[in-house]
Amino acid sequence: ITSSEVVDSQDQGGSRATVFDILRVPKHRNLAAVGCGLYALQQFSGINAVVFFSSAVFREIGVRSQVLASVAVAATNVVGSLIAATLIE
């Protein structure tokens, strides 16, 4: 099955292509692999890294209550997400 066959079958009212139909095309399979790889790699950077290491950072700088500091980080994350959601949508 080629990518043009998938598009043609959808345009003519044929059955919808499944994920497996799309992944049979080498180009689509490679694009999906790159997308999944980027998704996995982003977990090692950004806000996930900040949240994961926040307790250790707060402990190192001498904050007495790491729980309250972690709650502050989480609350900041929620507020930032809400602001971003309103601006983007």
C-alpha positions in Angstrom: 0.0 0.0 0.0 1.4 3.4 -0.9 0.6 6.7 0.7 -1.3 7.8 -2.4 -3.4 4.7 -2.1 -4.3 5.6 1.5 -5.3 9.1 0.4 -7.2 7.8 -2.6 -9.2 5.3 -0.6 -10.2 8.0 1.9 -11.2 10.5 -0.9 -13.4 7.9 -2.6 -15.4 7.1 0.5 -13.5 3.9 1.2 -12.6 2.6 4.6 -10.5 4.7 6.7 -6.8 3.9 7.0 -5.6 2.4 10.3 -2.4 3.2 12.1 -1.0 -0.1 10.8 -1.8 0.8 7.2 0.0 4.1 7.5 3.0 2.5 9.2 3.4 0.1 6.3 4.7 3.0 4.2 8.5 3.3 5.0 8.4 7.1 4.9 5.6 7.3 7.4 7.2 4.7 9.6 10.4 6.8 9.7 8.5 10.0 10.5 6.7 8.3 13.3 10.0 6.9 14.7 11.5 10.4 14.7 8.4 11.9 16.4 8.3 9.2 19.1 12.1 9.6 19.6 11.8 13.4 20.1 8.8 12.9 22.5 10.9 10.5 24.6 14.0 12.8 24.6 12.1 15.8 25.7 11.4 14.0 29.0 15.0 14.6 29.9 14.8 18.3 29.7 12.5 21.2 30.5 10.0 21.3 33.3 10.2 17.6 34.0 13.9 18.0 34.9 13.1 21.0 37.1 10.4 19.2 39.0 12.4 16.0 39.4 15.5 17.8 40.8 13.7 20.5 42.8 13.8 18.6 46.1 17.6 18.1 45.8 18.1 21.7 44.8 16.0 23.0 47.7 17.8 20.7 50.1 21.2 21.9 48.9 20.4 25.6 49.3 19.1 25.0 52.8 15.4 25.4 52.5 13.8 23.9 55.6 10.6 22.5 54.1 11.3 20.8 50.8 7.6 19.8 50.6 6.4 23.4 50.7 9.1 24.3 48.2 8.0 21.5 45.9 4.4 22.6 46.3 5.4 26.1 45.3 7.1 24.7 42.1 4.0 22.7 41.3 1.7 25.7 41.8 3.9 27.8 39.6 3.8 25.1 37.0 -0.1 25.1 37.1 -0.4 28.9 37.0 2.0 29.0 34.0 0.1 26.3 32.2 -3.2 28.1 32.8 -1.8 31.3 31.4 -0.2 29.6 28.4 -3.5 27.7 27.7 -5.5 31.0 27.7 -2.9 32.7 25.4 -2.6 29.8 23.0 -6.2 28.9 22.7 
